[in-house]
């Protein structure tokens, strides 16, 4: 099996090099792809950089160069839910943009023309990993993640997002873009995020303090996925 792993930040991907034993590195412009193995799977690990365009470029590089059987987006997110605390893991059922507005043309808020209202994670994969892992931990949450090109760090923006997306539980800057590319090319996607901050006025400080914790927690669950993908 060929598996692509995408993380926006160095902190979010460097931990994976400990388990995939990279034996080859490919650099294209500023993008470095670490190629290795985990058990019987070939792993292609890339740091996308921050934001939707960077995430899209990285996803396309993996697809064009290696034709992965599945892509995993691992990393951090800000909480939009009072039930989430720092370090909690999110396995979203669906993902959408929060900064796309074509409602004047009859589309739902967050919807790109010719794409669904929200990107749905592969149901078979989601069901297997959420239900199995949930039986062993209470820190795994499900729900909607919304993505956009802003770091949310005040209660006013939280309220705006919750008004637009009442079921949203977390916010990031990459996963919807990765989901759009995977949808276009029919590549299964798993998104695993861990809470680094609460998206409020303390978010920048909390993010800097907790990015290592969030990256570690996401990594642990992704490692669990890698160990069990063969069973699906």
Buried (B, 14 or more C-beta within 10 A) or exposed (E): BBBBBBBBBEBBBBBBEEBBEBEEEBEEEEBBBBBBEBEEBBBBBBBBBBBBEBBBBBBEBBBEBBEBBBBBBBBBBBBBBEEBEBBBBBBBBBBBBBBBBEEEEEBEBBBBEEBBEBBBBBEEBBEBBBEEBBEEEEBBBBBBBBBBBEBBBEEEBBEEBBEBBEEBBBBBBBBBBBBBBBBBBEBBBBBBBBBBBBBBEEBEEBBEEBBBBBBBBBBEBBBBBBEEBEEE
